């Protein structure tokens, strides 16, 4: 039987090899990342020392300008493909499918379609200070995106994205019937307007969330309740006085619950907003910039933690390397990605270069809380996740980038976070959080 199977397999390979080649061009891309870092965690002061790597390999299959496909594999053990040198479960490293989608044009139209598994859903605009606060790559990454130009100055985008969920009857469900798997769906429309010295993106988004998805900003079990989310926002950039550039963005969002929490009680709805701005001026020695942001936090009347935070779907806000997780390597210090419940000021000096192939970025940022102190004292959350009026941090960052070869770069990032938390505002949190934090990280990236 084994001999027969071997003969059949060999015959199949021969037929496949002798079949006429299809007219598809294949192009590979990839990224090797190696990170070596050490420091002390903000708040606890615990030391850390990590070294590891990540590998991502992608292939684009192009049939024509109207049809192509993309596939990307990721090797590692962590959610983002981190492979931590020396840990005991390195033997359990895995290769997984990170992206798999096709791009195609609807015949006789200008509508371009992307459908499949993608990192982040192309559609929502980046905010004034970079990244997208509302939707990040981690939580929502599968769906269909349609984009079409309408006029010379207007493009329209619409998408449906499905978030992660459990289909095994766990995570708050009351049945093991996998046919009743709970899902979350996001629907959005985006209008992009481009003029000579002004761009404006506006968007509306609706989400139907089942209990199978955790709503970020929930700590009392209310993320296990179903509900409907609504968001509206805009992002604008003014370049009329170039090289002076001014950007502003903001959004309002609300989440209305339609089901009970896991403990059978009725959760309160959530709503909030944020706004952020950044001005920059490009000169011969570098680009100085100033950014300011504000996001609502819980007031004195809020009954639940983060009730007055804008709901997000894994969004990202990275004004600093250490406290906000804006690092280029595989790991960070605090990695507080959420803008909600904070306000702050960021001063930057970017793209400074004294030697060929070596550039520097400098950042100083002050971050403060916008949550009522009476509420934070009742919360068992880590203080850096739920900052009160009396909490603040001051961070100093240095980011150095050296281009070794065309495809190989080295990046040395240094961050120091000064702790100015009012521990009396966090009575329910039993751990000590009074230490400063610092990080030094050296990352090598080979990208092709």
Secondary structure, 3 states (H helix, E strand, C coil): CHHHHHHHHHHHHHHHHHCCCCCCEEEEEEEEEEEEEEEECCECCCEEEEEEEEEEEEEEEEEECCEEEEEEEEEECCCCCCEECCCHHHHHCEEEEEEEEEEEECCCCCCEEEEEECCCCCCCCCCCCCCCCCECCCCEEEEEEEEEECCCCEEEEEEEEEECCCCCCCCCCCCCCHHHCCCEEEEEEEEEEECCCEEEEEEEEEEEECCCCCCCCCCCCHHHCCEEEEEEEEEEEECCCCCEEEEEEEEEEEEEECCCCCCCCCCCCEEEEEEEEEEEEECCCCEEEEEEEEECCCCCCCCCCCCCCCCCECCCCCCCCCCCCCCCCCCCCCCCCCCCCEEEEEEEEEEEEEECCEEEEEEEEEEEECECHHHHCCCCCCCCCCCECCCEEEEEEEEEEEECCCCEEEEEEEEEEEEECCHHHCCCCCCCCCECEEEEEEEEEEEC
